[in-house]
C-alpha cells in the first residue's frame, strides 16, 4: 500500500477541528444570590435549652419537697 501524506494531514485537521469545536461547547453555570434574606431557624435549640432548665427545676423541687405527691 502506498502512504498518502495528504490523508494524514486531513485526519489531523479533522481531529483538531473537532477538539476545538468540542471545547467551544462547554456548559457555563451561573450562581446568583437570592433577593430574599437567608432564614436560619434555631427554634429547636431554644426549646431544648428550656426543657433542660425546666427538668432541672422540677428535679430540685422534688428533692426539696419529697412529700409533694
C-alpha positions in Angstrom: 0.0 0.0 0.0 1.1 3.5 -0.8 1.1 6.0 2.0 -0.9 9.1 1.4 0.6 12.2 3.3 -2.5 14.3 2.3 -4.8 11.8 4.2 -2.7 12.1 7.4 -2.8 15.9 7.3 -6.6 15.8 6.6 -7.3 13.5 9.5 -5.1 15.6 11.8 -7.0 18.7 10.7 -10.4 17.0 11.3 -9.3 15.9 14.8 -8.0 19.3 15.8 -11.2 21.0 14.4 -13.3 18.5 16.3 -11.4 19.1 19.5 -11.7 22.9 19.2 -15.4 22.6 18.4 -16.0 20.4 21.4 -14.1 22.8 23.7 -16.2 25.7 22.5 -19.4 24.0 23.6 -18.7 23.9 27.3 -21.5 24.5 29.7 -21.4 27.7 31.8 -23.0 27.7 35.3 -24.0 30.9 37.0 -24.6 31.3 40.7 -26.7 34.4 41.5 -27.5 35.4 45.1 -31.1 35.3 46.1 -33.0 38.6 46.7 -34.6 37.2 49.8 -32.6 37.1 53.1 -31.4 33.7 54.3 -33.5 32.3 57.2 -31.9 30.2 59.8 -34.4 28.5 62.2 -33.0 28.0 65.7 -36.2 27.2 67.5 -35.1 23.6 68.2 -32.1 24.7 70.2 -34.1 27.2 72.3 -36.7 24.5 73.0 -34.1 22.1 74.1 -32.4 24.5 76.4 -35.8 25.5 78.1 -36.7 21.8 78.5 -33.4 21.0 80.3 -33.8 24.0 82.6 -37.4 23.0 83.5 -36.4 19.4 84.1 -33.6 20.6 86.5 -36.0 22.9 88.3 -38.6 20.2 88.7 -35.9 17.8 90.0 -34.7 20.3 92.5 -38.3 21.0 93.6 -39.0 17.2 94.1 -35.8 16.8 96.1 -36.6 19.7 98.3 -40.3 18.6 98.9 -40.4 14.8 98.9 -43.9 14.7 100.2 -45.4 16.9 97.4 -47.2 13.9 95.8 
